[in-house]
Structure formats: structure tokens, C-alpha cells
């Protein structure tokens, strides 16, 4: 899911895939330094700006920027730092030297939760077109219920510096009231999928108009809810993509597991664990049984305070608004049995068939049609790995698509990389593992050289935090 709140957690580029794989990728994918300037009239930079139109957009604004990464867009107002707060480690290097065109806009929509640019209009998007283009396009949906700039530090900066064009969408609804969008349960989440499909088609056309040839490669990526979108797109619209990298995507299955089969257990049992006393050990065992891994206990207080309660109530309201009657999104932090419709009492298997049908509308099947690489941390306590990516990898294999998947379980990775700053000796960031996976996907597509076999990426016992922020070897 990634952050619903935007507050950062408590205080505190090269990827390693093997020389052969990196050399192959470098030979077949031009780097920004080798790519030529964008074609157009004399002057090159931002030539043809006035002729660029995003198909289907109700409104757009195109700007010629000296810097498309957050090294420049923060100051120029072409990103929103609040949108990506808490998603990356504080010492993450920000690349620079990427001039080009940025197009902001929105597609027709009736909801108004996204207030960026003063538009008060959802289905907002951003498209970035670097002057020095490597021929590829990366598209992304946002984590949590964030806006279109949420991936700017974790994904956009890096791929833009590598020469990719980049496009992202707010998924059609944002913020804690996202569940109000749509006419029936599940509509808001279903719109996420439609909006990324819409943006991908439009962005491919814009790229073709800008560079006078279509992208040679279109890749989907995203974290949490954005990772779910990657899975769904490769299952339902493989014709639009060459492959994708799924960073701890959310698993939706009508029969479970899904959020509603483990979050209520956390709400029921964590208070007894936190209180200590004779009931604490039993409560700990119940959380482990629900899927929260042993050894992750140090992360439970933060997730109880910030994620578990809010996530359960908002998403349950989206798929099962009748559970709490006229109350909207439940009663925060209610104890089991304390009020009618308390989410700590939620029993998804016992809920009516129409609730399961609403989840089924957005459910995953595992039937991916293009190569997919998934990375997920073993200490994820928002989307526990045993109830999420372990299950999805099995679904892909059962669907007969195992040859299209590589799955890397990252030891000591957690859901939100900024927590690494608070626990540098106990956690490792997933961001460099995502970049290693992305590079492995490039090589896979360019040469047919398959990435290392699916495995657990062990955290080196003697690795310092600075090394872990730079490297994540997937082979070993």
C-alpha cells in the first residue's frame, strides 16, 4: 500500500548484477551520455513543445525545464515533495543534468480529491520527456493513495537519468477519502487499473510525437499499490508492455489472502502484545499466525500507530461499506466488541457474497503475459510477504507462467524504505534491489539472458548502511 500518511517515520548507481549482464545491457541500451538530442527545429532543447498533445486529456500544461529530476523540479514547482515523503532513505543520491519537457494535466473525471496545481481534479498525470532519450518509456502508478509525483525520488529520478521517458498517474482518486469515488463498492480501485492503461496508451503516443518514433520498450513499475498495478497490467494488457518490475505489490484475491484476512488480526491482538503481561505472548503468537513475521516485532508499534488501523478502515469502506452502517470508514482504534462495526472484529470470510464479488472485480490471477520481476522485503509488516508475494509467485506458477517471473525475497527489507533511517542496523532498503531488478529486466528483454533464479537475497552480516543503499546483488 505504501504511505497513506505523508509524515516521515522516526529518525535516524550502481547496482550489482554481474559483469556479463551489465555489459550486455550497456551494449544494447544507450545511456543518456551516448543518446542524441531530441529531434526538432534548430536548438533541439524542447523543440516542438507547442505541438505536443496528450491524447484524451481534458487539460494539459507543457513546460520546458532545465532539470526534470527532483534536483530541479522541487524548486521549479514541478513536483510535490509531500507526495514522496517517507518513501526513500534520507541519504538517497539525487541525479541531475536531465533537461527536457514536462507535461502535467488530467483526463476527464468527476472526482476532485487531487488539488495539485489548484485544479481540484482527479486523473492527473505527469509525462517527462528528456532531451537525451534512450528509446524507452517507463510508466508508473502511485503507492498508497498518493498523487502522481509519489514515485519521483524512488523511480523517476533514476530512470530519467538513464534516458527513459517517464509517465505517472494519480490512479484517478487520492487521499483518505478515495473510497467515496465511484458508484459501487470496488469502483475506486478498479479505476486505478483503467487509469494506468489509459496513461500508457497516451504516453506512448506522446513519446512517438516527441521523438518521431515509437518507444522501443515500454516498462511498468511501481511500489505497493503501484506494484499491484504492474501485476494487473501484465495480466490484462500485456500488449502494451514489454515487462515490469513489481515492488511489493498489494495482493487482491476474492478468496484471500488479502488485506482483510490479516489486518483485523493485527488490530485485535497488537494492543495486548503492547500492554505486556500474561496475554502478551499469546498475542504475539496470533500476529505471527496472521502472517506478521517473527523478528518484525520492533516494527509493530509504528505500523499500529500509522498504518494498520487506517488501512483496514479505508479499504474495508471501499469494498464493504455496509459493515459499519452509516459510519464512514469505521471507528479508529476501537477495541473488539466495543462498538458495532469495529474493524478489529472484521471477519472477511463471513461477509456476504457481494463483498467477495467486489474484491473479485480487481483480483489478480497470476496469468501474466510479459516478463515480471518482483522484489519484496521479508520484514514487511504492512503487506506480510507470506500473505502477499509468496502467494502471488505461487499463483503465477500455477497459471503456467512461471517462466515469465523472477521473484526476489529481500532479507530485512520492509514496506517503507525511510524506516531504514530509524533502524539502520536491522533493516535494508529495497530501493537498490528494485534498481538491480530493473537492470536485470533490461538485460532479459535485450538479450534473452534470464536473471538469476528466484531466491532470497541475504543481507550481508558485515554490510554497512551506505553499501546497502548502493548495492543489492540478485545473484549469489
N, C-alpha and C positions, 0 to 999 in steps of 0.2 A: 504494500500500500504506500509506503514511504510517508513522509511527514504530512499529517493533517494540520498540526500546528506549524507555525513558521519559526518559533523560538528555537535557538540553538540549544543543544544539550549541555550538561555540565562541562566545566573546563577540562581543562588541560589544553627519456620517454621512450624512457626507453624500456620496452618490455622484453622479456627473455623467453624466446620460443625455440631457440636452437639456431645455429648459424645458417644451416641449409634453408630452413623455412623462411627466415628473414631475408636471405639473399634472393630467394625466388620471388618473394613478394616485392622486394625493391626493384627487381628487374622488370616486372610486369606491370607494376602500378607506379606511374610517375609521381614523384614527390613535388610539393609546391615549388621547390627551388628549380626543378627541371621543367615544370609545365610552362607553357607560353602564356602571355597576357590574353585577356578576353578579347575576342574579335570585335570589330566595330569601327567607328569613324576614328580619324586621327586623334591621338591622345589616349585611346584604349580604355583608360580607367573610367568605369561607369558609362561607357558609350552605350547608347540605345536605352538609357534609363527610362525615358518618357514613353517608350513603346512597349514596355513590359506590362502585361496584364495577367492577373491570376484568374484562370477560368472559373466562373461561378461565384466569384467574390462579390459581395454586396458593396464593399468599400475596401479601398487599399491606399496605402501611403508608401511610396518608394523613396529611399534616401541613398545618396552616395556617401559612403563612410570611409574615412581613412583607416578605421580599425573595426573589424567585425567581431573580434573576440571581446571578452569582458574586460580586457586591458583598456579598451576604448569605449565600449557600449555603456558601461556604468556611468561615465562622465557625460556621454552624449545623450543619455536618456533612452537608449535603445535596448535596455534590458531592465529587469526589476530584481535587485538583489534579495528582496524579501521572498521572492519566489523560490530561490535556491538556497536560502539559509538553512543550515543544519544538514545538508546533503553530502558535503565533502569535507575532508580534513582541512584544518586551517592552514597548513603549510603546503597545500597543493600549488604547484607552479602554474602560472597563467601565461600561455604563449601570447605572442604579439606579432605584428607585421603581416596582417591579413586584411588588405583593403578590398573593398567591393561594394555590392549593393545589398541593402536590406529592405525587404517588403513586409510591412505589417498590415494586417487587415482582418476582415471577418467575412464568413459566409452567412447567408440568410439564416436567421434563427429567431426564436421567440423568447428565449430566456435571457436574463440580464445580469447574471452574477459576476461577470468579469468586467471590472471597471478600468482596466488599463486604457491609457490614452484618453480617459474621460468618455469612452464610447458607451459604457454600460450595455455591453452586447457580448453574448457568448459566441462560440465557434470562431474565436480569434485564432490567428495563426501568425507565424513568422517564417519568412523564407530568406536565407542568406546565400548570396552568390559571389564567391571570391573571384577576384580578378585572375588569379592563377589557379586554374581548375584542373583537377586530375582525372576528370571524366566521370566521377561517381556522384551519387546522391545518397544522403543519409536522412531518413525520416524518423520522427520520434513522437510518441505520446507521452504525456507527463505523468509523474508519480503522484500518489495521493489524489487530492482534488485541487492540484496546483494549476497555475496558468501556463502559458506557452513558453515562458522563459525558464522553467524549473530545471531543464537539462543543460543550461548554458555553460555552467562550470564543469559539470561531470562529463558531458558528451560533446556539446557544440564546439567549445574552445579547441579541443583536441582534434576533432575531425576537420574543422575548418583549417587549422594549421597544417593538416596533411593534404589540403587541397580539395576536399569534398564540398559540394553544395550541401546545404542543410535546411531542413524544414521541420517545424514542430507545431502541434495544435494543443489547445486547452481542453480538447476532447468534447467540447460542447456544453459543459457545465462545470462550475468551480465552487470551492468553498464548502463550509459546513452545511449549507442549505441545498447542496446539489440534488438531493433526493426529491425536491419539490418539482424538478423538471420532468416533463412527460405526463402522459395521461393515465398510465397504469404501472403497477409495480414492475421494476426492472427496466423501464424505458430509459432512465438516465444512463445506466451502464451500457445498455445496448447502443445508445447514441455514440459512446466513445468509439466503438468499433467502426461505425459508419463515418465518423469524422476523420479517422485516420485514413480510411480508404479514400475518402473524398480529397484529403490533402495530398496523398501520394499521387493520385492521378493529376491533380492540378500542378503540383510541384514538378512532375516530370515534363509537363508541357512548358512551364516557365523556364526550366533548365534548357530545354530544346530551343526556345526562342532566344534565350540569352547567348548561348554558345553555338547556335546553328547546327547542332547535332544532339540527338537524344543521349541520355546518360548510358554509359556502357555497363553500369552496375547500380542497382538500387538496393540499399540495405536498410532494414528496420532494426531499431534498437530502443531500449528503454528499461527503466528500473521499476520494480514493484507493479503498480497498475500499468505502467508503461511496458513492463515485461509481459504482462498478460496480453496486452495488445499485440505484441510481436507474435506470441503463440497463436492468437486468434487469426491474425492476418495470414500467417503462413499456412494455417489450416483452411481458411476460407477464400483467400485471394492470392494464392501462390503465383499467379500470372503477373502480379505487379512487382514482385521482389525476386532478387537473386539469392537472398539468405537473410538471416537475422541473428542478433545476439540478445538473449533474454537475461536480464539482470534481476534475479529473484522475483520472477513474475508471480502474481496472485493466481491461485488455482480456484476456479469455479467449477463445481460439479454438482448436479442436482442430487445425487446420492451421497455426496460427501466423499472425501473431506472438503470442507470449505470453511470460511471464517466462522460460521455459526456452529461448527462442530467442535471448535476448541476454545474460542474466546470466552463463551459463557463459563467454561470450567475455570479459566483464569479469574474471572470476576467472582465466582463462588468461593474459591479456595485461597486466593492470594491473601486476603485480609487475615485469615487465621495463621497463615505462614508468617506474615509480617509481625503479628502480635506475639509470637513465641509461645512458650508454654507447652503443655502436653499435646495439643492439637496440631502443633506446627509441623511435625514430621509427617503426619498423615496428610496434611495439606500439600506438603512438598511432593509426596508420592502421587497425589491426584494431579498436580500440574505436570509431573513427568509423564503420567499415564495419558494426559491430554495431548502430549507431543512436545512440551517445552523441555529442551534437553538438559540432562544433568550437567552441571558445571556452568549453567547460564544464570544461576540464582542472583549473581551480582547485578544483572541487568533488569531483574524483575521490578524493583522499586520505580525506576524511571518509566518503564513501559506501563506499569499500573497507573502512574500519575498522568502520563501523556497520551498513550496510545490505546490500550486495551478497551477501556470503557467507551471512549469517544468513537472508536472504530466500530465496535459492536453495535452501538446505538444508531449511528448514522446509516450503516449499511443494512442493518435489520429494518430500519424505517423504509429504506429503498425497496426491499423485497417483501417485507411483511408488515405494512403499516397498521394492520388490524390488531396486531399483538397487544399494543398498549392503548387501544381505543382512541379517544380523542386527544391523548397526549402526543405531542410531536417528538419523536426520537427519544422517548423514554425518560427515566429519572436517573440523573447522574449518580454513580457510586451507590446505588441502593443495595441494601443487604437482601439476601434471598428471603422471600416471603414477606418483605416489609411493605411493599406496595403492589397493587395489581399491575401486571405488565412490567415487572422488574426484569431487566435483561440478564441479571445473574441467574434467573430461573428459566431462561430460554432453552427450549428443548426442540431443536430443529427437526429431528426425525419424527416427532409427534405433531408437527404443524400440518395444516391442511394441504391437500394436493396442489392447490393453486399457488402456494408459496414455492413448492418444489418446481412447479412449472415456470414460475417467474425466473428462478435461478437457471433452469434448463435453457431458457432463451439465450443466455450469454455463456453457456457452459462450453468447456473445451472437450475435445475428443481425442487428441493425440495424433490425428491424421494430418500431420504437416506435409507440405508438398515441396518444400525447399530446405536446404541445409540450415540447421539451427544449432547454436551453441548456447548452453545455459550455464550460468555461474550462480551459486547460492552459498551463503555462509552457514557453517554448522551451528553457530550460536545466534541465529536469527530467532528472536522471540516475539516478533510480530507475525511473521509467516513461518512457523517452525518447519525446518527442512523435511522432517519425516512426514509432515502432513501436506507438503506442497511439492517441491521439485522432485523429491524421491518418487512421489506418486506420479507426477506428470511424466517423468522419464519412463516409468513402467507403462503408462498409457501409450506412449509413442511406440515402445517395443511391441506391445500387444496389438497395436494397429498395423504392425508390419512395416513401420517406418524407422526402425532403429538405426538403419544405415545413414539416415539424414541427421542424426543427433549426436552431439558430443556434450557430455554433462560433467561439470567440474564442481565438486563439493569443496568449498574453501574452508579449511580448518581455522576456527576462531574468527571467521567473518561474521558480522551481524548486519541487521537490516539497514542501519543508518551509519554511514561512514564517519560522520562527525563525532560519534561516540568513541572512536578510536582516540581522539584527543583526551578524553576523560580517563581511558583505560589503555594507555599505550603498551603496557606490558602484558595485557590479557587479550587484546583484540588485534586484528589486522584489517586494513582497508580492502574492500572489494574492487575499488576503482582500478588499480593496476591489473587486477585479474580480468576485469572487463576489457581493458585495452589489449591484454595478451590474447583474449578470446577473439576480439575484433580482428587483430592482426592474423590470427590463425584462420579465421573465416576468409579473409582476403586471399591468403595462400591457397586455401582449399578451393576457392572459386577460380583462381587464376591458373592453377597448375594441376588441380586434381589431387594434390598431396594432402591426404587426410590428416587432421590434427591428431595429437596424442590421444590414446584411448581414454574414455571416460574414467575418472578416478577422483580420489580425494587429494587435494593439493595441501600437503602437510606444511604447517608453519614451522620454519626452522627454529630450533630451540635457541640459537645464538644470534638470531637476526635482530638488528636494531630497527627502531621505528622508521628511520629515514630510508633504510634499504627497502623495507616493506612497502613504503609509499612509492618506490620507483619500480619494483620488480615483482613479478608473480609468474614464475616458470610453470607452465602447464605440463611439461614433460618431466619425468623423474623416476 
